[in-house]
């Protein structure tokens, strides 16, 4: 849980700075494609991270 919170906090702080840096070099619309690509990549890779072995919380899963 702490890793997820830490990465979220890092993204909250570094995300706007990275978008601004890319927007300075290109256009703002091009810079906004970077977060979109990251979200799409995360959505595509999400099934890879699902647990395969039963956990103690697997009984709670629908």
C-alpha positions as CSV (number, residue, x, y, z in Angstrom):
1,X,0.0,0.0,0.0
2,X,2.8,2.4,0.8
3,X,4.3,1.9,-2.6
4,X,1.1,2.8,-4.3
5,X,0.7,5.9,-2.2
6,X,4.3,6.9,-2.7
7,X,4.0,6.5,-6.5
8,X,0.8,8.5,-6.5
9,X,2.4,11.3,-4.5
10,X,5.3,11.3,-6.9
11,X,3.0,11.5,-9.9
12,X,1.0,14.3,-8.2
13,X,4.2,16.3,-7.8
14,X,6.2,15.4,-10.8
15,X,3.4,15.1,-13.3
16,X,2.6,18.8,-13.9
17,X,6.3,19.6,-14.1
18,X,6.9,16.9,-16.7
19,X,3.9,18.1,-18.7
20,X,5.2,21.6,-18.6
21,X,8.6,20.6,-19.7
22,X,7.3,18.7,-22.7
23,X,4.9,21.6,-23.5
24,X,7.8,24.0,-23.6
25,X,9.5,21.8,-26.2
26,X,6.4,21.0,-28.2
27,X,2.7,21.9,-28.0
28,X,0.4,21.5,-25.0
29,X,-1.8,19.0,-26.8
30,X,1.3,16.9,-27.5
31,X,2.3,17.1,-23.9
32,X,-1.2,15.9,-22.8
33,X,-0.8,12.8,-24.9
34,X,1.9,11.6,-22.5
35,X,-0.4,11.1,-19.4
36,X,-3.0,9.5,-21.7
37,X,-0.4,7.0,-23.0
38,X,0.6,6.2,-19.4
39,X,-3.0,5.5,-18.4
40,X,-3.6,3.3,-21.5
41,X,-0.3,1.4,-20.8
42,X,-1.4,0.9,-17.2
43,X,-4.8,-0.4,-18.3
44,X,-3.2,-2.8,-20.8
45,X,-0.7,-4.1,-18.2
46,X,-3.2,-4.4,-15.3
47,X,-4.1,-8.0,-16.1
48,X,-0.5,-9.0,-15.8
49,X,-0.4,-7.9,-12.2
50,X,-3.4,-9.8,-11.0
51,X,-2.5,-12.5,-8.4
52,X,-2.7,-16.1,-9.7
53,X,-2.3,-17.8,-6.3
54,X,-5.2,-17.7,-3.8
55,X,-4.7,-15.1,-1.1
56,X,-6.5,-14.8,2.2
57,X,-8.8,-12.2,0.7
58,X,-9.7,-14.4,-2.3
59,X,-12.9,-15.5,-0.6
60,X,-14.1,-11.9,-0.7
61,X,-13.7,-11.6,-4.4
62,X,-17.0,-11.7,-6.4
